Amino acid sequence: MSSGLLIACVLGYFLVLIIIGFITSKKSDNESFFIGNRNSNWALVAYGMIGASLSGVTFLSVPGAVGDGAFSYLQMVFGYILGYIVIAKILLPLYYKMNLTTIYTYLEKRYGFWAYKTGSVYFLISRIIGAAFRLFLVAMVLDRFILSQYGISFEVTVAITILLIWIYSFKGGIKTIVYTDTLQTTFMLVSAIAVVFFIASELEWSTVETVTEVSKSQFSDVFVWDWGPGNNFFKNFFSGMLITIVMTGLDQDMMQKNLSCKNIKDAQKNIYWMSGALVIVNVLFLGLGAMLYMYAIQKGIGVTNFANADLMKEGCQLSLTDPDGITACFKKDQLFPFLSVTYFPAWIAVFFILGLMAAAYSSADSALTALTTSFCIDLLPTKNEDIQPKTRYMVHIGFSLVLLVVIILFKRINNDSVVTELFKVAGYTYGPLLGMFFFGILSKLKPKDKFIPIICIVAPILTFLIDLGLSNQGFKLGFLVLLLNGLLTFGFLYLSSILNKDLENA
């Protein structure tokens, strides 16, 4: 791919986003930035949330994971549906009834000041690390396969990217994000579909033959019933449900879009339609993954190295050979970019780059908006209606710089396992949110507010120790650490409530 074509595509892409940001931010105020004046079209929100839910990590990792996990990821996707039903039936009615702008205000009304601040801080930590991690992975792919050969440094790439995101989102906020997410979801889906049709054409398959070949391949197995592995059906299904509840229903980033809908019925329609669409989209990406491996095998490009433990530790999961006959080690999630940039024609490479940027930045821009919203409303002493635009702009700039610093820090660490562990640590902060929200919803007990920050620190630590002990015994909890974390938080809140009640009666 020529540098001129790449730069033109990237600049053109961001130019469109900036134009959308300019148009949608006219006459914007705090109400527009925070909740889109509660006037968002539910269909646009549902469609745009597909891209935000998948992110750049999914764009790369779901196709790559087909190599050794086949279609087992679908087990988790089925769990998503149950999670979205819980959100639509339990959480959204609660948020709309209380007329919330940030969902953590519920914690203040239910428990008190310290619970409110704890929930807000945990969200900020989770979203900063999560958004930085996703952008970092995408930036590493762009740096390795494309930008480094043009002398553009990793740091400059990330800085320019975050600056451009800030430019189109700083004024309109969630009102702008609803529209830019719609565009970015379209780019992401068109990119995947284009690659599917190209590979089918290269392998001389019709549409029916493509479905048949993929379904009868070694990559199409869905269900895993063995209790030991982390991708067991029951572990994956209930993990998918819990991940959806906490990373959508208890996450300001995702809920901010839902709260921008006109009313509760529109917000629920958004959730139901999005959940169905996500199943179809994930099947598309899994099918794409199978086709990438089948293409590589038939062309003699890739050989898997899963049996070699030493290579796995080094991050070598695939050995891929370029057209010059040079073989190098790659991770599974680099198969898609490797083939797109190295073997596929330039127009497919363009689609891949646009799809990758769309998947990455649709989650990054909404995360930046949600971080700004939560900090302004949940942590600043100023009331919502008294927050000045200048203050909001400065907070938005501040979080842009924080993301930049964290991404560069990940690059400086230069250790994939450490960075991945940091991402897992961020996931631990959702467990206390799960426990706090559902204890508040399912019971009328009142724990001591000042003890809640301590509970929310102790529960994740105990969860980590229990998970570590079980792993040493050969049993992996996988994403079920969320459930354990939430249950421990729930249990400690119950004990605190009983002690508080006894003290009041003494």
Sequence and secondary structure as in RCSB ss.txt:
>XXXX:A:sequence
MSSGLLIACVLGYFLVLIIIGFITSKKSDNESFFIGNRNSNWALVAYGMIGASLSGVTFLSVPGAVGDGAFSYLQ
MVFGYILGYIVIAKILLPLYYKMNLTTIYTYLEKRYGFWAYKTGSVYFLISRIIGAAFRLFLVAMVLDRFILSQY
GISFEVTVAITILLIWIYSFKGGIKTIVYTDTLQTTFMLVSAIAVVFFIASELEWSTVETVTEVSKSQFSDVFVW
DWGPGNNFFKNFFSGMLITIVMTGLDQDMMQKNLSCKNIKDAQKNIYWMSGALVIVNVLFLGLGAMLYMYAIQKG
IGVTNFANADLMKEGCQLSLTDPDGITACFKKDQLFPFLSVTYFPAWIAVFFILGLMAAAYSSADSALTALTTSF
CIDLLPTKNEDIQPKTRYMVHIGFSLVLLVVIILFKRINNDSVVTELFKVAGYTYGPLLGMFFFGILSKLKPKDK
FIPIICIVAPILTFLIDLGLSNQGFKLGFLVLLLNGLLTFGFLYLSSILNKDLENA
>XXXX:A:secstr
  HHHHHHHHHHHHHHHHHHHHHHTTT  HHHHHHGGG B HHHHHHHHHHHHHHHHHHHHHHHHHHHHTTTHHH
HHHHHHHHHHHIIIIIHHHHHHTT SSTTHHHHHHT HHHHHHHHHHHHHHHHHHHHHHHHHHHHHHHHHTGGGG
T  HHHHHHHHHHHHHHHHTTTTHHHHHHHHHHHHHHHHHHHHHHHHHHHHHTT  HHHHHHHHHTSTT      
 SSSTT HHHHHHHHHHHHIIIIIT HHHHHHHTTBSSHHHHHHHHHHHHHHHHHHHHHHHHHHHHHHHHHHHTT
 EEE TT HHHHHTT  EEEE TTS EEEE GGGHHHHHHHHTS HHHHHHHHHHHHHHHHHHHHHHHHHHHHHI
IIIISSS GGG  HHHHHHHHHHHHHHHHHHHHHHHHH  HHHHHHHHHHHHHTHHHHHHHHHHHHH      GG
GHHHHHHHHHHHHHHHHHHHHHTT   GGGHHHHHHHHHHHHHHHHHHHHHHHHH 
